[in-house]
Amino acid sequence: MPRVFVQGAPVAEFPRYAPEAGRGAVRRITEVGEAVLHKPCRDVTEFGPDLAALIDDMFRTMYVAEGAGLAANQIGVDLRLFVYDCPDDDGNRHVGHIVNPVLESPLGGRRLLDEGEGCLSVPGAVMAVPRPDRAVVRGQDRDGDPVEIEGTGYFARCLAHETDHTDGYIYLDRLTKREKKDALRQMADRREEVYARRSAKEAAFGA
């Protein structure tokens, strides 16, 4: 039976939305081309209420945008941090945040999954991106305590994608020039629709 893991640990029950979202505010999501998305983020060195409030905002923003993960630079904050609420290929739900994430380099022979991938900062575009079928990310939680999160399948993709963000990369950087052009064309065609859906979701989320 599918389970829920919060910060990597199984829990008996969990609400539809992480409690952090109820305390947070929706922030504007940055888009491809904005400088903050294309440079490595700064390490988090201060742990306290300001960081906790940022995490709250990130969860609420992620849910409104219907994402599986969100990095801090996607709301314009130049810090190494991301949040996630993402299923794996077995249907298990993974919820949490990682501060100062470091992605474990895959060992030789790791199987690659070449599947569709999107990004909240490239609204409306989905492209096939090869990613390892397993990922391990080490970092800290909001209190500065060490965490290690392992994911497989789609959740592994999420962990790798969000860690990329903190290193100043978006998934378009992993595409050929032709593929990138295709993704940007998709974005141009669907962007308005995506933003309309986000506005409706924000209104419903606050109700």
RANOR-V42032 format. One line per field, one symbol per residue. psi: psi as a letter, one per 40 degrees, with the letter a starting at -180 (. if undefined). burial: b if it has 24 or more other C-alpha atoms within 12 Angstrom, else e. A space follows every 10 residues. Layout:
psi: ???
burial: ???
This chain:
psi: hiihhhfehi idiiidiidd ddeiihihhi ihdhddefii iiihehhadd dddddddddd ddddefieih ideefehgig hiiighiaee eihhhaihhf ihhhhiiieh hhhgiihahd eghehhihhh iieiihhiai aeeeiiihhh iibddddddd dddddeeeii ddeeiidddd ddddddddde dddddddddd ddddde.
burial: eeebbbbbee eeeeeebbeb bbebbbbbbb bbeeebbbbb beebeeeeee bbebbbbbbb bbbbbbbbbb bbbbbbbbbb bbbbbbbbee ebbbbbbbbb bbbeeeeeee eeeeeebbbb bbbbbbbebb bbbbbbbbbb bbeeeebbbb bbbbbbbbbb bbbbbbbbbb bbbeeeeeeb eebbeebeee eeebbeebee ebeebee
